């Protein structure tokens, strides 16, 4: 019974996140998408300055991956994502987007971070 309640909460949380992100479809300059990333990162307990740093701490890297994945779903190019997050090359952003997709499918903790990020 407890597992069913938890699954229903996850479905509800997924439904709630759609409404919050849907208004940014016409964000041509990217300010709304970056603001969404900053709010999501803050909700995960990571500062935006930490995202722009070269730190390899897991919680910071996961937040960085989520930012890259979110910006990609907003239609940003990998080069533009790399410039926004502070990478020197677009391949790093590509790697983070692919890794975020894989972790989202298989890692439960990352999935929770993803949902928390999107609800910010």
Backbone bond lengths (Angstrom), bond angles and torsions (degrees), N, CA, C in turn:
res aa  C-N    CA-C-N  psi(-1)  N-CA   C-N-CA  omega(-1)  CA-C   N-CA-C  phi
1 X - - - 1.455 - - 1.521 111.04 -
2 X 1.334 116.29 -42.91 1.460 120.57 -178.82 1.528 110.94 -63.49
3 X 1.321 117.17 -37.15 1.467 121.50 179.40 1.532 110.66 -65.10
4 X 1.326 117.27 -37.34 1.463 121.16 179.70 1.522 110.20 -66.33
5 X 1.320 116.90 -41.96 1.467 120.58 178.23 1.519 110.15 -62.18
6 X 1.339 116.38 -41.55 1.462 120.30 179.59 1.529 110.67 -64.43
7 X 1.325 117.32 -41.65 1.462 120.79 179.49 1.524 110.16 -64.20
8 X 1.342 117.52 -39.99 1.460 120.62 178.69 1.519 111.07 -64.91
9 X 1.333 117.39 -36.97 1.464 120.43 177.96 1.520 110.42 -64.87
10 X 1.337 117.18 -40.23 1.455 120.17 179.50 1.531 110.46 -64.45
11 X 1.322 117.47 -39.73 1.463 120.48 177.82 1.523 110.28 -65.24
12 X 1.324 116.97 -40.92 1.457 121.52 178.44 1.520 110.14 -63.43
13 X 1.323 116.92 -43.72 1.460 120.39 179.79 1.523 110.80 -63.10
14 X 1.319 117.45 -38.97 1.455 120.61 178.09 1.520 110.07 -64.55
15 X 1.335 117.26 -40.12 1.455 120.86 178.75 1.519 110.88 -65.54
16 X 1.335 117.58 -39.50 1.457 121.30 -178.51 1.526 111.57 -65.63
17 X 1.335 116.90 -33.85 1.456 118.91 -175.79 1.524 112.05 -71.45
18 X 1.301 118.59 -25.95 1.459 121.05 -178.44 1.521 110.72 -62.93
19 X 1.311 117.93 -42.49 1.456 121.60 -179.12 1.505 113.23 -65.62
20 X 1.335 117.49 -34.35 1.452 120.20 -177.52 1.525 112.20 -73.51
21 X 1.319 117.72 -30.35 1.453 120.20 -174.89 1.524 113.27 -96.00
22 X 1.301 117.48 -11.40 1.457 119.50 -171.33 1.525 113.49 -71.92
23 X 1.333 118.78 -20.76 1.460 119.68 -176.46 1.516 113.17 -76.28
24 X 1.316 118.60 -9.88 1.461 121.27 -174.11 1.522 112.89 -95.86
25 X 1.305 118.79 19.12 1.458 120.93 -177.44 1.524 113.11 -68.96
26 X 1.325 118.20 -25.16 1.459 120.91 -178.77 1.518 111.75 -109.62
27 X 1.299 117.28 35.07 1.462 123.05 -179.31 1.532 108.65 -87.57
28 X 1.324 116.58 88.71 1.461 120.52 -173.61 1.518 113.43 -76.20
29 X 1.307 117.78 -28.57 1.462 120.08 -178.65 1.511 112.88 -95.19
30 X 1.309 118.08 -9.19 1.452 120.93 174.71 1.511 115.51 86.70
31 X 1.316 118.10 3.32 1.464 118.82 -176.49 1.522 111.72 -69.07
32 X 1.311 118.25 -36.51 1.462 120.81 -179.37 1.526 109.93 -69.09
33 X 1.314 117.38 -42.42 1.462 120.67 -179.69 1.520 111.19 -64.00
34 X 1.328 117.61 -41.29 1.463 120.66 177.79 1.524 110.35 -66.35
35 X 1.333 117.87 -40.38 1.462 120.69 176.82 1.523 111.01 -61.92
36 X 1.333 117.10 -39.02 1.458 120.35 176.69 1.520 110.66 -63.67
37 X 1.323 116.78 -40.70 1.468 120.22 176.98 1.524 110.99 -62.71
38 X 1.314 116.74 -43.67 1.465 120.01 -179.95 1.524 111.32 -62.44
39 X 1.340 116.93 -41.25 1.473 119.89 177.81 1.525 110.95 -66.04
40 X 1.324 117.13 -42.10 1.460 121.12 179.81 1.514 112.23 -64.29
41 X 1.320 116.10 -41.64 1.452 121.25 179.36 1.535 110.08 -65.91
42 X 1.306 115.52 -41.30 1.470 119.78 178.70 1.525 110.51 -62.74
43 X 1.327 116.71 -38.48 1.463 120.89 178.50 1.526 111.42 -64.77
44 X 1.332 117.01 -29.69 1.465 121.02 177.37 1.524 112.43 -81.91
45 X 1.331 117.22 -5.49 1.458 120.41 178.53 1.519 113.89 86.73
46 X 1.311 116.71 23.89 1.465 122.00 -179.64 1.519 107.48 -120.99
47 X 1.316 116.84 138.86 1.455 120.88 178.12 1.519 111.91 -85.00
48 X 1.318 116.73 154.82 1.467 120.49 179.80 1.521 111.34 -64.07
49 X 1.341 117.11 -32.76 1.467 120.29 176.79 1.525 111.18 -63.99
50 X 1.342 116.49 -32.64 1.462 119.77 177.09 1.532 110.61 -69.62
51 X 1.321 116.71 -33.74 1.467 120.29 177.31 1.526 109.93 -64.44
52 X 1.313 116.37 -40.57 1.464 120.67 -178.70 1.529 112.62 -76.80
53 X 1.334 117.84 -12.37 1.464 121.09 -179.63 1.535 109.96 -78.41
54 X 1.310 115.83 178.45 1.469 121.04 179.38 1.523 111.54 -102.72
55 X 1.317 117.51 22.01 1.457 122.44 -177.76 1.522 111.03 -64.32
56 X 1.350 115.44 145.79 1.460 120.95 178.39 1.528 112.36 -111.83
57 X 1.306 116.86 17.69 1.462 120.98 177.41 1.529 108.15 -66.41
58 X 1.331 116.95 137.73 1.472 122.02 -171.21 1.530 112.68 -56.06
59 X 1.342 117.40 -45.77 1.457 119.59 -176.93 1.525 111.67 -63.97
60 X 1.322 117.30 -33.59 1.460 121.71 179.17 1.527 110.32 -74.84
61 X 1.322 116.42 -42.35 1.468 120.29 179.68 1.530 110.58 -65.21
62 X 1.341 116.61 -39.94 1.466 119.04 177.60 1.524 110.75 -63.01
63 X 1.319 117.36 -41.78 1.470 120.50 177.97 1.529 110.31 -64.17
64 X 1.313 117.10 -38.88 1.460 121.42 177.31 1.528 110.58 -63.64
65 X 1.332 115.89 -41.71 1.471 120.07 177.61 1.523 110.90 -61.46
66 X 1.326 115.62 -42.49 1.462 119.55 179.76 1.527 111.23 -63.94
67 X 1.321 117.00 -38.82 1.470 120.28 176.74 1.524 110.69 -62.23
68 X 1.317 116.72 -46.69 1.466 120.39 -179.78 1.520 110.75 -61.37
69 X 1.319 116.52 -44.01 1.459 120.59 -179.85 1.528 111.22 -64.34
70 X 1.319 116.76 -42.38 1.460 120.97 -179.96 1.530 111.09 -64.26
71 X 1.318 116.90 -44.59 1.457 119.99 -179.98 1.530 111.17 -65.22
72 X 1.319 116.55 -34.25 1.465 119.54 178.47 1.527 110.44 -67.12
73 X 1.330 117.43 -39.11 1.461 119.23 177.99 1.521 111.70 -67.33
74 X 1.321 116.89 -20.84 1.462 120.71 176.09 1.525 112.00 -84.20
75 X 1.334 117.47 1.42 1.456 121.10 174.93 1.519 114.82 94.32
76 X 1.314 117.45 10.69 1.461 119.98 179.62 1.522 109.91 -73.28
77 X 1.335 116.58 149.17 1.456 121.09 173.88 1.523 109.01 -78.65
78 X 1.329 115.74 160.93 1.463 119.34 -179.51 1.528 111.57 -64.60
79 X 1.318 116.97 -35.37 1.464 120.08 178.23 1.529 110.70 -64.77
80 X 1.315 116.87 -42.63 1.466 120.63 179.58 1.536 111.12 -66.44
81 X 1.336 116.35 -38.57 1.466 119.95 176.41 1.517 109.95 -63.01
82 X 1.326 116.62 -43.94 1.467 120.67 -179.55 1.526 111.05 -60.31
83 X 1.305 117.43 -40.96 1.463 120.52 178.94 1.526 111.36 -67.63
84 X 1.323 117.56 -38.10 1.466 120.83 -177.78 1.527 112.14 -70.93
85 X 1.330 116.79 -35.14 1.457 120.41 -175.94 1.524 111.85 -92.72
86 X 1.309 117.55 -10.35 1.461 120.74 175.10 1.507 115.31 97.04
87 X 1.338 117.84 20.43 1.460 121.00 176.62 1.519 109.57 -86.04
88 X 1.324 115.40 159.09 1.460 119.83 179.07 1.526 111.67 -93.28
89 X 1.330 117.59 -14.46 1.456 120.60 -175.26 1.523 110.07 -142.67
90 X 1.325 117.01 146.30 1.461 121.02 -177.55 1.525 113.06 -69.41
91 X 1.327 118.02 -21.57 1.461 120.93 -177.56 1.527 111.82 -65.16
92 X 1.307 118.03 -30.05 1.458 120.95 177.86 1.523 110.24 -66.62
93 X 1.314 117.10 -41.69 1.463 120.60 176.99 1.531 110.29 -64.31
94 X 1.317 117.43 -41.09 1.459 121.78 176.81 1.529 110.77 -59.55
95 X 1.319 116.58 -45.29 1.462 121.63 178.88 1.526 110.80 -61.72
96 X 1.323 117.33 -42.93 1.465 120.50 -179.18 1.531 111.79 -66.48
97 X 1.307 118.02 -37.89 1.463 120.54 178.91 1.525 110.12 -65.27
98 X 1.318 116.89 -45.45 1.468 120.14 179.76 1.531 111.35 -65.91
99 X 1.312 116.53 -41.36 1.463 120.45 179.35 1.525 110.83 -65.46
100 X 1.329 116.99 -39.25 1.466 120.23 178.82 1.528 110.57 -62.85
101 X 1.319 117.52 -39.94 1.469 120.64 178.00 1.525 110.98 -63.01
102 X 1.332 116.93 -43.17 1.457 120.66 -179.93 1.525 111.21 -67.20
103 X 1.326 117.00 -45.67 1.458 120.17 179.91 1.516 111.43 -64.58
104 X 1.301 116.79 -35.58 1.464 120.71 179.55 1.528 111.17 -63.57
105 X 1.319 116.97 -31.29 1.460 120.98 179.04 1.519 113.70 -79.93
106 X 1.345 118.35 -30.27 1.458 120.56 -169.23 1.531 115.22 -119.37
107 X 1.297 119.05 -21.37 1.460 121.45 -175.61 1.532 109.68 -106.13
108 X 1.324 116.45 115.35 1.460 120.82 -175.87 1.533 111.59 -65.33
109 X 1.332 117.74 -40.88 1.467 120.51 179.96 1.529 111.41 -63.74
110 X 1.319 116.19 -40.29 1.462 119.17 178.01 1.521 110.76 -66.40
111 X 1.316 117.40 -37.44 1.465 121.65 177.74 1.528 110.50 -61.16
112 X 1.334 116.79 -41.02 1.465 120.85 177.32 1.524 110.63 -64.46
113 X 1.323 116.85 -41.52 1.470 120.27 177.16 1.525 110.56 -63.19
114 X 1.322 116.17 -39.67 1.459 121.55 179.81 1.529 111.24 -61.47
115 X 1.326 116.15 -47.15 1.459 119.52 179.75 1.526 111.25 -66.08
116 X 1.316 116.39 -38.63 1.466 120.92 177.91 1.536 110.43 -64.41
117 X 1.320 115.86 -41.02 1.453 121.81 178.79 1.530 111.20 -61.67
118 X 1.326 116.54 -44.69 1.459 120.62 -176.62 1.524 113.23 -72.29
119 X 1.305 117.82 -22.30 1.451 120.78 -179.05 1.518 113.21 -84.58
120 X 1.297 117.03 -5.05 1.472 119.81 -178.78 1.521 111.67 -74.39
